[in-house]
Amino acid sequence: MKKILCVLFIVGIVLAGCEKDDICDPSTPTTPRLVIKFYDFNNPSVVKRMNNLKIVGEGMNYNNGVLNNNGSQFWNDTVAYIPLKINEDVSKFRFIRFAQDTLLANATIDTLAFNYSRRDEYVSRACGFKTNFDLFGIPNASPFVLNNDDAATSGNWIENIEVIEPNLDNENETHINIYFL
């Protein structure tokens, strides 16, 4: 009987000393990216695919654009996912339409700056914090600035921009629609 109690006591001490692994589950939501969906300007209800769109962040070299889900720098889809800066209230990008590997001769470029406020949210001990964004979170600031003009809604290839969902707390919904020809 003493042996059984001794074994149970040792097992209890061993189990009490165990800690939960600090591994963040890959399915845990993290800092969301800005989801942009592209539409046909002449038929606004029709989603339109981008071909050879390259998105380059401010301070990034042309050869180091934002990567799509396949790891390519060229977006050939109806949706783009843009990472916003978590330590600043503005992120600027060049949207280069008809981009080539090294040649910009046929490219058309619009610059977009996104203004937002940030909220850090605790996820877990293993995952830490994630940052959520609010595109209307800065008073008297437009949620986006096209080609350095606060009043512009059309640019070199972008015909119109529309904020659909200003709160970025997940990537399951579209945040901005861009209409182009």
DRENBASE-664260 format. One record per residue: residue in one letter; x, y, z of N, C-alpha, C, CB in turn. Coordinates in nm, 2 decimals. Glycine has a CB too. Layout:
BEGIN
REC code    nxx    nyy    nzz   caxx   cayy   cazz    cxx    cyy    czz   cbxx   cbyy   cbzz
REC    A      X      Y      Z      X      Y      Z      X      Y      Z      X      Y      Z
...
end
This chain:
BEGIN
REC code    nxx    nyy    nzz   caxx   cayy   cazz    cxx    cyy    czz   cbxx   cbyy   cbzz
REC    M   0.08  -0.12   0.00   0.00   0.00   0.00   0.09   0.13   0.00  -0.09   0.00   0.12
REC    K   0.20   0.12   0.08   0.29   0.23   0.08   0.35   0.26  -0.05   0.40   0.21   0.19
REC    K   0.38   0.15  -0.13   0.44   0.16  -0.26   0.34   0.23  -0.36   0.48   0.02  -0.32
REC    I   0.22   0.19  -0.35   0.12   0.26  -0.44   0.10   0.40  -0.41  -0.02   0.18  -0.42
REC    L   0.10   0.44  -0.28   0.09   0.58  -0.24   0.21   0.66  -0.28   0.07   0.59  -0.09
REC    C   0.33   0.59  -0.27   0.45   0.66  -0.31   0.46   0.68  -0.46   0.57   0.57  -0.27
REC    V   0.41   0.58  -0.54   0.41   0.60  -0.68   0.31   0.70  -0.72   0.37   0.46  -0.75
REC    L   0.19   0.71  -0.66   0.09   0.81  -0.69   0.14   0.95  -0.66  -0.04   0.78  -0.62
REC    F   0.22   0.96  -0.55   0.27   1.09  -0.50   0.38   1.13  -0.61   0.34   1.07  -0.36
REC    I   0.46   1.05  -0.65   0.57   1.08  -0.75   0.50   1.12  -0.88   0.66   0.97  -0.77
REC    V   0.40   1.04  -0.93   0.33   1.08  -1.05   0.26   1.21  -1.04   0.23   0.97  -1.09
REC    G   0.20   1.24  -0.92   0.14   1.37  -0.90   0.23   1.48  -0.91   0.07   1.37  -0.76
REC    I   0.35   1.47  -0.85   0.45   1.57  -0.85   0.50   1.59  -1.00   0.57   1.54  -0.76
REC    V   0.52   1.49  -1.07   0.57   1.50  -1.21   0.46   1.57  -1.29   0.60   1.36  -1.27
REC    L   0.34   1.53  -1.28   0.23   1.60  -1.36   0.21   1.74  -1.32   0.10   1.52  -1.34
REC    A   0.23   1.78  -1.19   0.21   1.91  -1.15   0.32   2.00  -1.20   0.21   1.92  -0.99
REC    G   0.44   1.94  -1.23   0.55   2.02  -1.28   0.55   2.04  -1.43   0.68   1.95  -1.24
REC    C   0.45   1.98  -1.50   0.45   2.00  -1.64   0.38   2.13  -1.67   0.37   1.88  -1.71
REC    E   0.43   2.19  -1.78   0.36   2.32  -1.83   0.31   2.29  -1.97   0.47   2.43  -1.83
REC    K   0.21   2.37  -2.00   0.16   2.37  -2.14   0.26   2.42  -2.24   0.03   2.46  -2.15
REC    D   0.28   2.35  -2.35   0.37   2.40  -2.45   0.34   2.53  -2.50   0.38   2.30  -2.57
REC    D   0.44   2.62  -2.52   0.42   2.75  -2.57   0.44   2.75  -2.72   0.52   2.85  -2.50
REC    I   0.35   2.69  -2.79   0.35   2.68  -2.93   0.22   2.74  -2.98   0.36   2.53  -2.99
REC    C   0.23   2.84  -3.07   0.12   2.91  -3.12   0.06   2.83  -3.24   0.16   3.06  -3.17
REC    D  -0.07   2.79  -3.22  -0.14   2.72  -3.33  -0.14   2.80  -3.46  -0.28   2.68  -3.28
REC    P  -0.10   2.74  -3.57  -0.11   2.81  -3.70  -0.25   2.86  -3.74  -0.05   2.72  -3.80
REC    S  -0.35   2.81  -3.68  -0.49   2.85  -3.72  -0.53   2.97  -3.63  -0.58   2.74  -3.70
REC    T  -0.45   3.01  -3.54  -0.48   3.13  -3.45  -0.48   3.25  -3.53  -0.39   3.13  -3.33
REC    P  -0.58   3.34  -3.53  -0.58   3.46  -3.60  -0.46   3.55  -3.55  -0.71   3.54  -3.58
REC    T  -0.39   3.61  -3.65  -0.28   3.70  -3.62  -0.32   3.84  -3.68  -0.15   3.65  -3.68
REC    T  -0.22   3.93  -3.68  -0.24   4.06  -3.74  -0.30   4.05  -3.88  -0.11   4.15  -3.73
REC    P  -0.42   4.11  -3.90  -0.48   4.09  -4.04  -0.41   4.19  -4.14  -0.63   4.12  -4.03
REC    R  -0.41   4.14  -4.26  -0.37   4.22  -4.37  -0.49   4.30  -4.43  -0.30   4.14  -4.48
REC    L  -0.47   4.41  -4.50  -0.57   4.48  -4.57  -0.61   4.40  -4.69  -0.52   4.63  -4.61
REC    V  -0.74   4.37  -4.70  -0.79   4.29  -4.82  -0.85   4.39  -4.92  -0.90   4.19  -4.77
REC    I  -0.80   4.39  -5.04  -0.84   4.47  -5.15  -0.90   4.39  -5.26  -0.72   4.56  -5.20
REC    K  -1.02   4.42  -5.30  -1.08   4.35  -5.41  -1.09   4.44  -5.53  -1.22   4.29  -5.37
REC    F  -1.07   4.39  -5.65  -1.07   4.47  -5.77  -1.19   4.44  -5.86  -0.94   4.43  -5.86
REC    Y  -1.25   4.56  -5.91  -1.37   4.55  -5.98  -1.36   4.63  -6.12  -1.49   4.61  -5.90
REC    D  -1.44   4.59  -6.21  -1.45   4.66  -6.34  -1.52   4.80  -6.32  -1.53   4.57  -6.44
REC    F  -1.46   4.91  -6.36  -1.52   5.04  -6.34  -1.65   5.06  -6.42  -1.41   5.15  -6.38
REC    N  -1.65   5.00  -6.54  -1.77   5.02  -6.62  -1.89   4.93  -6.58  -1.74   4.99  -6.77
REC    N  -1.86   4.83  -6.51  -1.96   4.74  -6.45  -1.93   4.70  -6.31  -1.97   4.61  -6.54
REC    P  -1.96   4.79  -6.22  -1.91   4.78  -6.08  -1.95   4.66  -6.00  -1.96   4.90  -6.00
REC    S  -2.04   4.58  -6.05  -2.08   4.46  -5.98  -1.99   4.34  -6.02  -2.22   4.42  -6.00
REC    V  -1.91   4.36  -6.13  -1.82   4.25  -6.18  -1.68   4.26  -6.12  -1.82   4.26  -6.33
REC    V  -1.64   4.15  -6.05  -1.51   4.14  -6.00  -1.41   4.12  -6.12  -1.49   4.02  -5.90
REC    K  -1.30   4.20  -6.12  -1.21   4.19  -6.23  -1.07   4.15  -6.19  -1.20   4.33  -6.30
REC    R  -1.01   4.06  -6.26  -0.88   4.01  -6.23  -0.77   4.11  -6.27  -0.86   3.87  -6.30
REC    M  -0.67   4.12  -6.18  -0.55   4.20  -6.21  -0.45   4.11  -6.28  -0.49   4.26  -6.08
REC    N  -0.38   4.16  -6.38  -0.27   4.09  -6.44  -0.14   4.17  -6.42  -0.30   4.07  -6.59
REC    N  -0.04   4.09  -6.37   0.09   4.15  -6.35   0.09   4.28  -6.27   0.16   4.18  -6.48
REC    L   0.01   4.28  -6.16   0.01   4.39  -6.06   0.13   4.36  -5.96  -0.12   4.40  -5.99
REC    K   0.21   4.46  -5.94   0.31   4.45  -5.84   0.29   4.56  -5.74   0.46   4.47  -5.91
REC    I   0.30   4.52  -5.61   0.27   4.61  -5.50   0.40   4.63  -5.43   0.16   4.56  -5.41
REC    V   0.46   4.75  -5.42   0.58   4.78  -5.36   0.56   4.88  -5.25   0.69   4.83  -5.46
REC    G   0.60   4.84  -5.13   0.59   4.93  -5.01   0.69   5.04  -5.01   0.60   4.85  -4.88
REC    E   0.66   5.14  -4.94   0.75   5.26  -4.92   0.88   5.21  -4.86   0.69   5.37  -4.84
REC    G   0.99   5.25  -4.92   1.12   5.21  -4.87   1.17   5.07  -4.93   1.12   5.20  -4.73
REC    M   1.08   5.00  -5.00   1.12   4.87  -5.06   1.17   4.89  -5.20   0.99   4.78  -5.06
REC    N   1.27   4.81  -5.23   1.32   4.81  -5.36   1.22   4.75  -5.46   1.46   4.72  -5.37
REC    Y   1.22   4.79  -5.58   1.13   4.74  -5.68   1.13   4.59  -5.69   1.16   4.80  -5.82
REC    N   1.25   4.53  -5.67   1.26   4.38  -5.68   1.21   4.31  -5.56   1.40   4.35  -5.71
REC    N   1.17   4.38  -5.46   1.12   4.32  -5.33   0.98   4.36  -5.30   1.21   4.36  -5.22
REC    G   0.89   4.33  -5.40   0.75   4.37  -5.38   0.68   4.28  -5.28   0.67   4.37  -5.51
REC    V   0.55   4.32  -5.24   0.47   4.24  -5.15   0.44   4.11  -5.22   0.34   4.32  -5.11
REC    L   0.46   4.00  -5.15   0.44   3.87  -5.21   0.29   3.82  -5.20   0.53   3.76  -5.14
REC    N   0.24   3.76  -5.31   0.11   3.70  -5.30   0.11   3.57  -5.23   0.05   3.68  -5.45
REC    N   0.00   3.50  -5.22  -0.01   3.37  -5.14   0.08   3.26  -5.20  -0.15   3.33  -5.13
REC    N   0.12   3.27  -5.33   0.20   3.17  -5.39   0.35   3.21  -5.39   0.16   3.16  -5.54
REC    G   0.38   3.32  -5.32   0.52   3.36  -5.31   0.58   3.44  -5.42   0.61   3.24  -5.29
REC    S   0.49   3.48  -5.52   0.53   3.56  -5.63   0.51   3.71  -5.60   0.45   3.52  -5.76
REC    Q   0.59   3.79  -5.67   0.57   3.94  -5.65   0.46   3.99  -5.75   0.70   4.01  -5.68
REC    F   0.41   3.91  -5.84   0.31   3.95  -5.93   0.18   3.90  -5.89   0.35   3.91  -6.08
REC    W   0.08   3.99  -5.88  -0.06   3.96  -5.84  -0.14   3.94  -5.97  -0.12   4.06  -5.75
REC    N  -0.19   3.82  -5.99  -0.28   3.79  -6.10  -0.41   3.73  -6.05  -0.21   3.69  -6.20
REC    D  -0.48   3.81  -5.98  -0.60   3.77  -5.90  -0.70   3.88  -5.89  -0.56   3.71  -5.76
REC    T  -0.81   3.85  -5.83  -0.91   3.96  -5.81  -0.90   4.02  -5.67  -1.05   3.90  -5.82
REC    V  -0.81   3.96  -5.59  -0.79   4.01  -5.45  -0.64   4.02  -5.42  -0.86   3.91  -5.35
REC    A  -0.61   4.12  -5.34  -0.47   4.14  -5.29  -0.48   4.16  -5.14  -0.40   4.26  -5.36
REC    Y  -0.37   4.10  -5.07  -0.36   4.11  -4.93  -0.24   4.20  -4.90  -0.35   3.97  -4.86
REC    I  -0.26   4.31  -4.83  -0.15   4.41  -4.81  -0.12   4.41  -4.66  -0.19   4.54  -4.87
REC    P   0.00   4.39  -4.62   0.04   4.41  -4.48   0.06   4.55  -4.44   0.17   4.32  -4.44
REC    L  -0.01   4.60  -4.33   0.01   4.73  -4.29   0.12   4.74  -4.18  -0.12   4.79  -4.24
REC    K   0.18   4.85  -4.16   0.28   4.87  -4.06   0.22   4.87  -3.92   0.36   5.00  -4.08
REC    I   0.27   4.79  -3.83   0.22   4.78  -3.69   0.28   4.89  -3.60   0.23   4.64  -3.64
REC    N   0.38   4.96  -3.64   0.44   5.06  -3.55   0.43   5.20  -3.60   0.59   5.03  -3.54
REC    E   0.34   5.22  -3.71   0.31   5.35  -3.76   0.16   5.36  -3.79   0.40   5.38  -3.89
REC    D   0.11   5.48  -3.81  -0.03   5.50  -3.85  -0.05   5.53  -4.00  -0.08   5.62  -3.77
REC    V   0.05   5.50  -4.08   0.04   5.52  -4.22   0.13   5.41  -4.29   0.07   5.66  -4.27
REC    S   0.07   5.35  -4.40   0.15   5.26  -4.48   0.13   5.31  -4.63   0.11   5.11  -4.46
REC    K   0.24   5.32  -4.70   0.24   5.37  -4.84   0.29   5.26  -4.93   0.33   5.50  -4.86
REC    F   0.22   5.25  -5.05   0.25   5.15  -5.14   0.24   5.20  -5.28   0.16   5.02  -5.13
REC    R   0.32   5.15  -5.37   0.31   5.18  -5.52   0.24   5.06  -5.58   0.45   5.21  -5.59
REC    F   0.13   5.08  -5.65   0.05   4.98  -5.72   0.09   4.99  -5.86  -0.11   4.99  -5.70
REC    I   0.17   4.90  -5.91   0.23   4.90  -6.05   0.15   4.81  -6.14   0.38   4.87  -6.04
REC    R   0.07   4.86  -6.23   0.00   4.78  -6.32   0.08   4.75  -6.44  -0.14   4.85  -6.36
REC    F   0.07   4.63  -6.50   0.15   4.59  -6.62   0.30   4.59  -6.58   0.12   4.68  -6.74
REC    A   0.33   4.54  -6.46   0.47   4.54  -6.42   0.54   4.42  -6.49   0.48   4.52  -6.27
REC    Q   0.67   4.44  -6.52   0.75   4.34  -6.57   0.86   4.31  -6.47   0.81   4.38  -6.71
REC    D   0.94   4.21  -6.50   1.05   4.17  -6.40   1.14   4.29  -6.37   1.13   4.06  -6.46
REC    T   1.19   4.36  -6.48   1.28   4.47  -6.45   1.25   4.59  -6.53   1.42   4.43  -6.49
REC    L   1.15   4.59  -6.62   1.12   4.70  -6.71   0.99   4.77  -6.66   1.10   4.65  -6.85
REC    L   0.99   4.90  -6.65   0.88   4.98  -6.61   0.82   5.06  -6.73   0.91   5.07  -6.50
REC    A   0.87   5.03  -6.85   0.83   5.11  -6.97   0.68   5.11  -6.99   0.90   5.06  -7.09
REC    N   0.61   4.99  -6.98   0.47   4.98  -7.00   0.39   4.99  -6.88   0.44   4.85  -7.08
REC    A   0.45   5.01  -6.76   0.38   5.01  -6.64   0.31   5.14  -6.61   0.48   4.99  -6.52
REC    T   0.20   5.13  -6.54   0.12   5.24  -6.49   0.12   5.24  -6.34  -0.03   5.25  -6.55
REC    I   0.15   5.35  -6.28   0.18   5.35  -6.13   0.08   5.44  -6.06   0.32   5.38  -6.10
REC    D   0.02   5.40  -5.96  -0.06   5.48  -5.86   0.00   5.45  -5.72  -0.21   5.45  -5.87
REC    T   0.01   5.56  -5.64   0.06   5.55  -5.51  -0.06   5.56  -5.41   0.17   5.65  -5.48
REC    L  -0.07   5.47  -5.32  -0.17   5.47  -5.22  -0.11   5.47  -5.08  -0.27   5.35  -5.23
REC    A  -0.16   5.57  -5.00  -0.12   5.57  -4.86  -0.24   5.54  -4.78  -0.06   5.71  -4.82
REC    F  -0.23   5.45  -4.68  -0.34   5.41  -4.60  -0.32   5.47  -4.46  -0.36   5.26  -4.59
REC    N  -0.42   5.55  -4.41  -0.41   5.60  -4.27  -0.50   5.52  -4.18  -0.45   5.75  -4.28
REC    Y  -0.45   5.50  -4.06  -0.53   5.41  -3.97  -0.49   5.43  -3.83  -0.52   5.27  -4.01
REC    S  -0.57   5.39  -3.74  -0.53   5.38  -3.60  -0.51   5.23  -3.57  -0.64   5.45  -3.50
REC    R  -0.43   5.21  -3.46  -0.40   5.07  -3.42  -0.44   5.03  -3.29  -0.24   5.05  -3.43
REC    R  -0.48   4.91  -3.27  -0.52   4.85  -3.14  -0.45   4.72  -3.12  -0.68   4.84  -3.13
REC    D  -0.37   4.71  -3.02  -0.31   4.58  -2.99  -0.41   4.49  -2.91  -0.18   4.60  -2.91
REC    E  -0.42   4.36  -2.94  -0.51   4.27  -2.88  -0.43   4.15  -2.83  -0.63   4.23  -2.97
REC    Y  -0.44   4.11  -2.71  -0.37   4.00  -2.66  -0.44   3.87  -2.71  -0.37   4.00  -2.50
REC    V  -0.36   3.78  -2.77  -0.41   3.66  -2.82  -0.39   3.54  -2.72  -0.34   3.62  -2.96
REC    S  -0.27   3.52  -2.69  -0.24   3.41  -2.59  -0.09   3.43  -2.55  -0.27   3.27  -2.64
REC    R  -0.05   3.35  -2.45   0.09   3.36  -2.41   0.18   3.31  -2.52   0.11   3.27  -2.28
REC    A   0.14   3.20  -2.59   0.22   3.15  -2.69   0.23   3.24  -2.82   0.17   3.01  -2.73
REC    C   0.11   3.30  -2.85   0.10   3.38  -2.97   0.14   3.53  -2.95  -0.03   3.37  -3.03
REC    G   0.12   3.58  -2.83   0.15   3.72  -2.80   0.03   3.81  -2.84   0.28   3.76  -2.87
REC    F   0.07   3.92  -2.90  -0.03   4.02  -2.94  -0.05   4.02  -3.09   0.01   4.16  -2.89
REC    K  -0.17   4.07  -3.13  -0.19   4.10  -3.27  -0.24   4.24  -3.28  -0.30   4.00  -3.34
REC    T  -0.22   4.31  -3.39  -0.26   4.44  -3.41  -0.38   4.45  -3.50  -0.15   4.53  -3.46
REC    N  -0.49   4.52  -3.46  -0.60   4.54  -3.54  -0.60   4.69  -3.58  -0.74   4.51  -3.47
REC    F  -0.66   4.72  -3.70  -0.65   4.85  -3.76  -0.79   4.91  -3.78  -0.57   4.85  -3.89
REC    D  -0.80   5.05  -3.77  -0.93   5.12  -3.80  -0.90   5.22  -3.91  -0.99   5.18  -3.67
REC    L  -0.95   5.21  -4.03  -0.92   5.31  -4.14  -0.98   5.44  -4.11  -0.97   5.25  -4.27
REC    F  -1.08   5.45  -4.03  -1.14   5.58  -3.99  -1.10   5.62  -3.85  -1.29   5.57  -4.00
REC    G  -0.99   5.57  -3.80  -0.96   5.59  -3.66  -0.88   5.72  -3.63  -0.87   5.48  -3.62
REC    I  -0.84   5.79  -3.74  -0.77   5.91  -3.72  -0.86   6.03  -3.76  -0.63   5.92  -3.80
REC    P  -0.90   6.11  -3.66  -0.99   6.22  -3.69  -0.93   6.32  -3.80  -1.02   6.30  -3.57
REC    N  -1.02   6.36  -3.89  -0.98   6.45  -3.99  -0.88   6.40  -4.09  -0.93   6.58  -3.93
REC    A  -0.86   6.27  -4.10  -0.77   6.21  -4.19  -0.85   6.11  -4.28  -0.65   6.13  -4.12
REC    S  -0.82   6.12  -4.41  -0.88   6.03  -4.51  -0.82   5.89  -4.49  -0.86   6.08  -4.66
REC    P  -0.91   5.78  -4.50  -0.85   5.65  -4.48  -0.75   5.61  -4.59  -0.97   5.55  -4.49
REC    F  -0.75   5.68  -4.70  -0.65   5.66  -4.80  -0.62   5.79  -4.88  -0.70   5.55  -4.91
REC    V  -0.50   5.80  -4.93  -0.45   5.91  -5.01  -0.40   5.86  -5.13  -0.35   6.00  -4.93
REC    L  -0.46   5.90  -5.25  -0.42   5.85  -5.38  -0.32   5.95  -5.44  -0.54   5.82  -5.47
REC    N  -0.21   5.91  -5.48  -0.11   5.99  -5.55  -0.08   6.13  -5.48  -0.15   6.02  -5.69
REC    N  -0.07   6.12  -5.34  -0.04   6.24  -5.26  -0.15   6.35  -5.27   0.09   6.29  -5.30
REC    D  -0.27   6.31  -5.30  -0.38   6.41  -5.31  -0.50   6.36  -5.22  -0.43   6.43  -5.46
REC    D  -0.52   6.43  -5.11  -0.63   6.39  -5.02  -0.76   6.38  -5.08  -0.63   6.48  -4.90
REC    A  -0.79   6.46  -5.18  -0.92   6.46  -5.24  -0.94   6.37  -5.36  -0.96   6.60  -5.29
REC    A  -0.83   6.31  -5.41  -0.84   6.22  -5.53  -0.90   6.09  -5.50  -0.70   6.20  -5.58
REC    T  -0.99   6.05  -5.59  -1.04   5.91  -5.59  -1.01   5.84  -5.72  -1.20   5.91  -5.57
REC    S  -0.95   5.91  -5.81  -0.90   5.84  -5.94  -0.76   5.88  -5.96  -1.00   5.87  -6.06
REC    G  -0.69   5.79  -6.03  -0.54   5.82  -6.05  -0.50   5.78  -6.19  -0.46   5.74  -5.95
REC    N  -0.39   5.72  -6.21  -0.33   5.69  -6.34  -0.40   5.56  -6.40  -0.18   5.66  -6.33
REC    W  -0.44   5.47  -6.32  -0.51   5.35  -6.36  -0.63   5.32  -6.27  -0.42   5.23  -6.37
REC    I  -0.62   5.36  -6.15  -0.73   5.34  -6.05  -0.84   5.45  -6.08  -0.68   5.36  -5.90
REC    E  -0.96   5.40  -6.11  -1.07   5.50  -6.14  -1.15   5.54  -6.02  -1.16   5.43  -6.24
REC    N  -1.16   5.45  -5.92  -1.23   5.48  -5.79  -1.19   5.39  -5.68  -1.39   5.47  -5.82
REC    I  -1.20   5.44  -5.56  -1.16   5.36  -5.44  -1.28   5.37  -5.34  -1.03   5.40  -5.38
REC    E  -1.31   5.26  -5.28  -1.43   5.26  -5.19  -1.39   5.18  -5.06  -1.55   5.21  -5.25
REC    V  -1.41   5.24  -4.95  -1.39   5.17  -4.82  -1.51   5.09  -4.79  -1.35   5.26  -4.70
REC    I  -1.50   4.96  -4.78  -1.62   4.87  -4.75  -1.63   4.84  -4.60  -1.61   4.74  -4.83
REC    E  -1.52   4.80  -4.55  -1.51   4.76  -4.40  -1.39   4.83  -4.34  -1.51   4.61  -4.38
REC    P  -1.41   4.94  -4.26  -1.29   5.01  -4.21  -1.22   4.94  -4.09  -1.34   5.15  -4.16
REC    N  -1.28   4.85  -4.03  -1.22   4.78  -3.92  -1.15   4.65  -3.97  -1.32   4.74  -3.81
REC    L  -1.02   4.65  -3.95  -0.94   4.53  -3.99  -0.91   4.45  -3.87  -0.81   4.58  -4.07
REC    D  -0.99   4.35  -3.85  -0.97   4.25  -3.74  -0.96   4.11  -3.79  -1.07   4.27  -3.63
REC    N  -0.98   4.09  -3.92  -0.97   3.96  -3.98  -0.95   3.97  -4.13  -1.09   3.87  -3.95
REC    E  -0.92   3.87  -4.20  -0.90   3.87  -4.34  -1.01   3.80  -4.42  -0.77   3.80  -4.38
REC    N  -1.13   3.78  -4.35  -1.24   3.71  -4.41  -1.33   3.80  -4.48  -1.31   3.64  -4.30
REC    E  -1.31   3.92  -4.49  -1.39   4.02  -4.56  -1.31   4.12  -4.63  -1.49   4.09  -4.46
REC    T  -1.37   4.18  -4.73  -1.30   4.28  -4.81  -1.31   4.41  -4.74  -1.37   4.30  -4.95
REC    H  -1.19   4.48  -4.73  -1.19   4.61  -4.67  -1.20   4.73  -4.76  -1.06   4.62  -4.59
REC    I  -1.14   4.71  -4.88  -1.14   4.82  -4.98  -1.16   4.76  -5.12  -1.00   4.90  -4.98
REC    N  -1.25   4.83  -5.20  -1.27   4.80  -5.34  -1.20   4.90  -5.43  -1.42   4.79  -5.37
REC    I  -1.13   4.85  -5.53  -1.06   4.94  -5.63  -1.13   4.91  -5.76  -0.91   4.91  -5.63
REC    Y  -1.17   5.01  -5.83  -1.23   5.00  -5.96  -1.14   5.05  -6.07  -1.37   5.08  -5.96
REC    F  -1.12   4.98  -6.17  -1.03   5.02  -6.28  -1.09   4.97  -6.42  -0.89   4.96  -6.26
REC    L  -1.04   5.03  -6.52  -1.08   4.99  -6.66  -1.00   4.87  -6.71  -1.06   5.11  -6.76
end
